[in-house]
């Protein structure tokens, strides 16, 4: 069904983002910030606003 496809895609993207973070692949780090931003927009209670700001600020320093 279509609803089971979405969680699978999220897992795939999350795995890709985690690989980028682990490898410290600065060339693709923009994908990490995009994923964090979209995830925060879709599920705002997953991370507190302050924590999200700190993560986004820290990742912007890497770029």
N, C-alpha and C positions, 0 to 999 in steps of 0.2 A: 504494500500500500504506500501511498505518497507520504503519509506521516512518518513512516519508518525510515524513509530516505533522508529526511532532514537531519535527524540525530546522527546518522552515519556520516553525512557530509561534515557536520560540525566536528565529529571525532577525527576525521581525516585532516581537516584544516588545523585543529588543535594539535594533532601529532606533528604536522609540518611546522607549525609555529614553535613547538617545543624543541624540535630538531634544530631550528634556527638559533634558538636561545642557547641550547647546549653547545652547539658548535661555535657560538659567538660570531655568527656569520653577519657581519655588519652590512654587507652588501644587500642583504634581504631583510634587514631589521625593520624596515618600514611596514612589512607584512605583519610583524608582531604588533606594532602600534595600531595598525588598522584593525586587527583581530580584537585587541583589547578594547578599543573604542566601540566597535560594533557589539561585542559581547556585553559591555557595560550599558549600552543603549537598549539592548534587547532584554537583559536581565539585570536591572539596576541594583537589586538587593544582593547580588552575588558578592559584590565588593562595596565597601563604604565609599562615599564620595571622596573623602580625604585620602584614603588608600589609593583610589583610582588616580587622583591627581598626582600623588607621589610617584606612582608607577609610570604614568605618562611623562612626568617631568624627567625622571631618571632615564627613561628610554630616549627622550629627546636629546639628552646630553650625549648619548652614545652616537646618535646620528650626527 
